[in-house]
Every structure is written in structure tokens, then in C-alpha cells.
Amino acid sequence: MRKIYFALAMVAVLTLGTSCKPRQSAYRQVYESAREREMQQSASQPTTVVKDAAPLPPVEVSVRKERVDAVSPADAAGLRRFNVVIASLSVRLNAENLKTRMENEGHRVILAQNEQGMFRVIVGSFDDRAAAEAQRQELNRRYSAMGTPDFLRRTYGVPFNDMWILERQF
């Protein structure tokens, strides 16, 4: 009789122990369905492009000074003293993906890496500061007319609200 109670107790413990574990497939199904709903919502929402947007007032542009080196030899030829940085990423693959997207938009993009290992995605490299500031202002005007930072983050991976000038130190 004791053996039967012991066996029943063991079966109960095993049943309770295994039934409480979450199954990864259940989480995956919920994740996939939520992701699909999100993609459908973003596809169904119309994107608004503001035409003839009012120009942004000139803003004092801060210039950060850093020692950076081009990631590839092809980029090294185009890297100048003043650079317009649209993103600073820690993962090289993410920086390369953004570079590809921006090149598809028609920009000449340079990837540079600083001493701390951050990848700078540069869309304009110039010898003088005024030209870099003008490029930054033009990009700011163009991408602010495209939509909100959230829209830009979904589209490009960065919101384009923190473009800055990098002065390259040699």
C-alpha cells in the first residue's frame, strides 16, 4: 500500500513539474503573430510626406573632435576633416546595413571607426566646416519633411534627429 501511495505521489510530482514549464513554441507563435500584426498595421497606415515644409531655423551645430579611421580602403580615400555623422553604432553589421540603405538612396556613405570601437556612419565628408554644416542642414530638412522620428526609425533604423559634425583628428 505504501508503494502505491509513493508511486502516485511521484506521478503527481512529475505531472506538476512538467506541466508548468512554458513551451518555447507557444511563445514563438505569439511572437510571430504579434510581429505579423505589427507589419500589417505599418503597411496599412498611409505615410504622409510633407511637401513645401517650412525651413528649419539655423541651429548652432556642435562639432565633436575624434580620431577615426576608415573601415575599408575605399572609404579611406573619401574621408576628410569635417564629416556629417547620421548614426553611431556599436555593431558593424548594423552600420553596414545602414550604409547600404543610404547608398540605395543615392548618398555616398563612409564607415569609420573611433578608438572606442564605435562605427560612425558618415554621409558627407568635407575639407571645410561650412560645407559640412550645409550638408547637415540639407539632410535635416530632407528627412524632417519625410515624417516623424518614429517613422524614420522604422524605415531606416535611425531617427535622423541627432546628426552631428565630426572633426577628424589626425
LUMPALO-847024 format. One record per atom (N, C-alpha, C, O, CB): residue in three letters; z, y, x. Coordinates in steps of 0.1 Angstrom, whole numbers, plus 5000, padded with zeros to 4 digits. Glycine has a CB too. Layout:
BEGIN
ALAZYX;...
END
This chain:
BEGIN
MET500049885008;MET500050005000;MET500050135009;MET499350225006;MET501250004991;ARG500850125019;ARG500850245029;ARG499450265035;ARG499050375037;ARG501950225040;LYS498850155038;LYS497450165044;LYS496450235034;LYS495650305039;LYS496950025048;ILE496650205022;ILE495750265012;ILE495950415011;ILE495050495011;ILE495850194998;TYR497250455010;TYR497550595010;TYR497150665023;TYR496550785022;TYR499150615008;PHE497250605034;PHE496850665046;PHE495350675046;PHE494850785051;PHE497350575058;ALA494650575042;ALA493150585042;ALA492650685032;ALA491750765035;ALA492550445037;LEU493350705020;LEU492950805011;LEU493250945016;LEU492451035014;LEU493750784997;ALA494350955023;ALA494751085029;ALA493651125040;ALA493251245041;ALA496151085035;MET493251025048;MET492251055058;MET490951095052;MET490251185057;MET492050935067;VAL490551025042;VAL489251065035;VAL489351205029;VAL488351275030;VAL488950955024;ALA490551235023;ALA490651375017;ALA490651475028;ALA489951585026;ALA492051385010;VAL491251455040;VAL491251545051;VAL489751565056;VAL489351675058;VAL492151505062;LEU489051455058;LEU487751465063;LEU486851535053;LEU485951615057;LEU487151325065;THR487051505040;THR486251575030;THR486451725030;THR485551805029;THR486451515016;LEU487751765030;LEU488051905030;LEU487551975043;LEU487052085043;LEU489551925028;GLY487751905054;GLY487351965067;GLY485851985068;GLY485452085074;GLY487751875078;THR485051895063;THR483551915064;THR482951995053;THR481952055055;THR482951775064;SER483652005042;SER483052085031;SER483252225032;SER482552305026;SER483652035018;CYS484252275041;CYS484452415042;CYS483652485053;CYS483552605054;CYS485952435046;LYS482952395061;LYS482052455071;LYS480852525065;LYS480152455057;LYS481652345081;PRO480552645069;PRO479352705064;PRO478052645071;PRO478152605083;PRO479352865067;ARG477052635063;ARG475852575069;ARG474952695073;ARG474752785066;ARG475152485058;GLN474452675085;GLN473552775091;GLN472352795082;GLN471852915082;GLN473152745105;SER471852695076;SER470652705069;SER470852795056;SER469952865052;SER470052565064;ALA472052795051;ALA472352875039;ALA472353025043;ALA471853105036;ALA473752835033;TYR472953055055;TYR472853185060;TYR471453235063;TYR471053345060;TYR473753205072;ARG470653145069;ARG469353175072;ARG468453205060;ARG467753305060;ARG468653065080;GLN468653135049;GLN467953155037;GLN468353295031;GLN467453365027;GLN468253045026;VAL469553325031;VAL470053455026;VAL469453565034;VAL468953675029;VAL471553465025;TYR469453555048;TYR468953655057;TYR467453675055;TYR466953785054;TYR469253615071;GLU466753565054;GLU465253575052;GLU464953635039;GLU463953715038;GLU464653435053;SER465653605028;SER465253665015;SER465653815015;SER464853895010;SER466053595004;ALA466753855022;ALA467053995022;ALA466054065031;ALA465654175028;ALA468554015028;ARG465654005042;ARG464654075050;ARG463354085043;ARG462654195044;ARG464453985063;GLU462953985035;GLU461653995028;GLU461754105017;GLU460754175015;GLU461353855021;ARG462954115010;ARG463054225000;ARG462954355007;ARG462354455002;ARG464454204993;GLU463554375019;GLU463554495026;GLU462154535030;GLU461754655029;GLU464454495038;MET461354435034;MET459954465038;MET459154505026;MET458254595027;MET459354335045;GLN459354435015;GLN458654475003;GLN458954614998;GLN458054684994;GLN458954374991;GLN460254644999;GLN460654784995;GLN460054885004;GLN459554994999;GLN462154794995;SER460054865017;SER459454965026;SER457954975024;SER457355085026;SER459854935040;ALA457354865021;ALA455854865019;ALA455554935005;ALA454454995004;ALA455354725019;SER456354914995;SER456054974982;SER456455124981;SER455855194973;SER456854904972;GLN457255174990;GLN457655314990;GLN456555394996;GLN456055365007;GLN458955344997;PRO456055494989;PRO454955574995;PRO455555665006;PRO456655715005;PRO454355664984;THR454755675016;THR455155765028;THR454555895025;THR453355915021;THR454655705041;THR455355995027;THR454956135025;THR454656205038;THR455556195047;THR455956215016;VAL453556255039;VAL453256335051;VAL453156485047;VAL452356515038;VAL451856285058;VAL453956565054;VAL453956705050;VAL452856775058;VAL452856775070;VAL455356765053;LYS451956825051;LYS450856905057;LYS451157045057;LYS451857105049;LYS449456875050;ASP450757115068;ASP450957255069;ASP452457285069;ASP452957385063;ASP450257335058;ALA453257205076;ALA454657225077;ALA454957355085;ALA454157395094;ALA455357105084;ALA455957425081;ALA456357545088;ALA456757505103;ALA457457405105;ALA457557615081;PRO456257585112;PRO456557555126;PRO458057565129;PRO458757655123;PRO455757655136;LEU458557485137;LEU459957485141;LEU460257605150;LEU459357635158;LEU460357355147;PRO461357665149;PRO461757775157;PRO461857725172;PRO462357605174;PRO462957845153;PRO461557805182;PRO461657765195;PRO463157735198;PRO464057805194;PRO461157865205;VAL463357625206;VAL464757585209;VAL464857585224;VAL463957545231;VAL465057445203;GLU465957625229;GLU466257615243;GLU466257475247;GLU467157395242;GLU467557695247;VAL465457435256;VAL465257295260;VAL466157265272;VAL466057335282;VAL463857255262;SER467057175271;SER467857135283;SER466957045292;SER466256965287;SER469157065279;VAL467157065304;VAL466456985314;VAL467556895322;VAL468456955327;VAL465657075324;ARG467356765322;ARG468156675329;ARG467556645342;ARG466356615343;ARG468556555321;LYS468256635353;LYS467756605366;LYS468156465369;LYS469356435369;LYS468256705376;GLU467156385373;GLU467456245377;GLU466456195387;GLU465356255389;GLU467356155365;ARG466856095394;ARG465956025403;ARG465455905396;ARG466155825392;ARG466655985417;VAL464155905394;VAL463455795386;VAL462255755395;VAL461655825402;VAL463055845372;ASP461955625393;ASP460855565399;ASP459955495388;ASP460555445379;ASP461255465410;ALA458655505390;ALA457755445380;ALA457955295381;ALA458155235391;ALA456255485383;VAL457755225369;VAL457955085368;VAL456755015374;VAL456954905380;VAL458155045353;SER455555065371;SER454354995376;SER453655095386;SER453755215385;SER453454955365;PRO452855035395;PRO452055125404;PRO451055215396;PRO450855325401;PRO451255045413;ALA450555175385;ALA449655255377;ALA450355375371;ALA449855485371;ALA449055175365;ASP451655355368;ASP452455465363;ASP452855565374;ASP452955685371;ASP453655415356;ALA452955515386;ALA453455595397;ALA452455715400;ALA452855825404;ALA453555515410;ALA451155685398;ALA450155785401;ALA450255905391;ALA449956015395;ALA448755725400;GLY450755885379;GLY450855985369;GLY452156055368;GLY452356155360;GLY450455935356;LEU453156005375;LEU454556065374;LEU454656195382;LEU454456195394;LEU455555955379;ARG454956305375;ARG455056435381;ARG456556475381;ARG457456395380;ARG454156535374;ARG456756605384;ARG458156665385;ARG458756675371;ARG459956645370;ARG458056795392;PHE458056735361;PHE458656755348;PHE458056655338;PHE456856645337;PHE458456905343;ASN458956585330;ASN458556485322;ASN459156495308;ASN460356525307;ASN458856345328;VAL458356465298;VAL458856465284;VAL459256325280;VAL458456235279;VAL457756525274;VAL460556305278;VAL461056175275;VAL461356155260;VAL461956245254;VAL462456145283;ILE460756055254;ILE460956035240;ILE461955925237;ILE462555925226;ILE459655995233;ALA462255845247;ALA463255735245;ALA463855695258;ALA463155695268;ALA462655615237;SER465055655258;SER465755595269;SER466355465265;SER467255465257;SER466855695275;LEU465755355270;LEU466155225266;LEU466655145277;LEU466255155289;LEU464955155259;SER467555055274;SER468154965284;SER467354835286;SER467554765296;SER469554935281;VAL466554795276;VAL465854675277;VAL464354705280;VAL463754775273;VAL465954595263;ARG463854645291;ARG462454665295;ARG461454625284;ARG460554705282;ARG462154595308;LEU461654515278;LEU460754475267;LEU460654575256;LEU459554595251;LEU461154335262;ASN461754635252;ASN461754735241;ASN460954855246;ASN460154915239;ASN463154775237;ALA461154895259;ALA460455015264;ALA458954985265;ALA458155075262;ALA460955045278;GLU458554865269;GLU457154825270;GLU456554825256;GLU455354865254;GLU456954695277;ASN457254775246;ASN456754775232;ASN456454915227;ASN455454945221;ASN457654695223;LEU457455005229;LEU457255145225;LEU456055205233;LEU455355285227;LEU458555225227;LYS455955175245;LYS454855225253;LYS453455185247;LYS452555265245;LYS454855175268;THR453455055243;THR452155005237;THR451855075224;THR450755115221;THR452254855234;ARG452955095215;ARG452755165203;ARG452255305205;ARG451355355198;ARG454055175195;MET452855375214;MET452455515217;MET451055525223;MET450355625220;MET453455585226;GLU450755435231;GLU449355425237;GLU448355405226;GLU447255455226;GLU449255325248;ASN448655325216;ASN447855305204;ASN447655435196;ASN446655445189;ASN448355195195;GLU448655525197;GLU448555655190;GLU447655755198;GLU447355855193;GLU449955705188;GLY447355715210;GLY446555805218;GLY447255875229;GLY446655965236;GLY445855895210;HIS448555845232;HIS449255915242;HIS449155835255;HIS448955715256;HIS450755925238;ARG449255915266;ARG449355855279;ARG450855835282;ARG451555935284;ARG448555945290;VAL451255715283;VAL452755685284;VAL453055625298;VAL452255545304;VAL453155585273;ILE454155675304;ILE454655625317;ILE456055575315;ILE456855625308;ILE454655745327;LEU456255455321;LEU457655395321;LEU458255425334;LEU457655395345;LEU457555245318;ALA459455475334;ALA460155505347;ALA461555445345;ALA462055435334;ALA460255655350;GLN462155415356;GLN463555355356;GLN464455445365;GLN464055475376;GLN463555205360;ASN465655475360;ASN466555555368;ASN467455465376;ASN467355345375;ASN467355645359;GLU468355525384;GLU469255445392;GLU470255355385;GLU470755255390;GLU469955535402;GLN470555395372;GLN471455315364;GLN470755205357;GLN471455125350;GLN472155405354;GLY469455195358;GLY468755085352;GLY468155115338;GLY467655025331;GLY469554965351;MET468255245334;MET467755285321;MET466255305322;MET465755365332;MET468455405315;PHE465455265312;PHE464055285312;PHE463755405304;PHE464055415292;PHE463255165306;ARG463055505310;ARG462655625304;ARG461155615299;ARG460255585307;ARG462755755313;VAL460955635286;VAL459555635281;VAL459055775280;VAL459555855273;VAL459555565266;ILE458055805289;ILE457655935291;ILE456255955285;ILE455355875288;ILE457555975306;VAL456056065277;VAL454756085271;VAL453956205277;VAL452856235272;VAL454856105256;GLY454556265286;GLY453856375292;GLY454556405306;GLY455756425307;GLY453956505283;SER453756415316;SER454256445329;SER453456565335;SER452256555336;SER454156315339;PHE454256665340;PHE453556785344;PHE454256835357;PHE455356795361;PHE453756895333;ASP453556925363;ASP454056995376;ASP454857115373;ASP455757155381;ASP452857025385;ASP454657175361;ASP455557295358;ASP456257275345;ASP455857195336;ASP454657415357;ARG457457335344;ARG458357325333;ARG457757375320;ARG457957315309;ARG459657395336;ALA457057485320;ALA456457545308;ALA455557445301;ALA455557435289;ALA455757675311;ALA454757375308;ALA453757275302;ALA454557165296;ALA454157115285;ALA452757225313;ALA455657115302;ALA456457015297;ALA457157055284;ALA457156985274;ALA457456965307;GLU457657175284;GLU458257235272;GLU457257245260;GLU457557215249;GLU458957365275;ALA456057285263;ALA454957305253;ALA454657165247;ALA454457155235;ALA453757365259;GLN454557065256;GLN454256925251;GLN455356875242;GLN455156815232;GLN454056835263;ARG456656905246;ARG457756855238;ARG457756925225;ARG457956855215;ARG459056885246;GLN457457055224;GLN457457125212;GLN456257075203;GLN456457065191;GLN457157275215;GLU455157045209;GLU454056995201;GLU454356855195;GLU454056825183;GLU452756985210;LEU454956765203;LEU455356635198;LEU456456645187;LEU456356575177;LEU455856545209;ASN457356735189;ASN458456765179;ASN457856805166;ASN458256765156;ASN459456865184;ARG456856895167;ARG456156945155;ARG455456835148;ARG455556815136;ARG455257065158;ARG454656755156;ARG453856655150;ARG454756545143;ARG454456505132;ARG453056585161;TYR455756495150;TYR456556385145;TYR457556435134;TYR457956355126;TYR457256315156;SER457956555134;SER458856605123;SER458056625110;SER458556615100;SER459456735127;ALA456756645112;ALA455856655100;ALA455556515094;ALA455256505082;ALA454556725103;MET455756415102;MET455456275097;MET456556225087;MET456256145079;MET455356185108;GLY457756275088;GLY458856225080;GLY460156245086;GLY460356305096;GLY458556085076;THR461156175079;THR462556185084;THR462756095096;THR461856005099;THR463456135072;PRO463856115103;PRO464156035115;PRO464255885111;PRO463955795119;PRO465456075121;ASP464755855099;ASP464855715095;ASP463455655093;ASP463255535098;ASP465555705081;PHE462455725088;PHE461055675087;PHE460555655101;PHE459855545103;PHE460255775079;LEU460755745110;LEU460255735123;LEU460855615131;LEU460255545139;LEU460455865131;ARG462155595128;ARG462855485135;ARG462355355130;ARG462155255138;ARG464355495132;ARG462055345117;ARG461455215111;ARG460055195117;ARG459655085120;ARG461355215096;THR459255305118;THR457855295122;THR457755265137;THR456955185142;THR457155425119;TYR458455345145;TYR458255335160;TYR459455275167;TYR459355235179;TYR458055475165;GLY460655265161;GLY461755215168;GLY462655325173;GLY463855295177;GLY461355125179;VAL462255445173;VAL463055565178;VAL462755675168;VAL461655685162;VAL462655605192;PRO463755765166;PRO463655865155;PRO462955995160;PRO462656085152;PRO464955905150;PHE462656005173;PHE461956125179;PHE462756255177;PHE462156365177;PHE460656145174;ASN464056245175;ASN464856365173;ASN465656405185;ASN466456505185;ASN465756355161;ASP465456335196;ASP466156365208;ASP465156355220;ASP465456295231;ASP467256265211;MET464056425219;MET463156435230;MET463656535240;MET464256635236;MET461656475226;TRP463556505253;TRP464156595263;TRP463256595275;TRP462356515277;TRP465556545266;ILE463556695284;ILE462756715296;ILE463556655308;ILE464756675309;ILE462456865298;LEU462856575315;LEU463456515327;LEU462856575340;LEU461656575341;LEU463256365327;GLU463656635348;GLU463156695361;GLU463456585371;GLU464556545374;GLU463856825364;ARG462356535377;ARG462456425386;ARG462956475400;ARG462356575405;ARG461056365388;GLN463956415405;GLN464456445418;GLN463856345428;GLN463756225425;GLN466056435418;PHE463456395439;PHE462856305449;PHE463856265460;PHE463556195469;PHE461656385456;
END
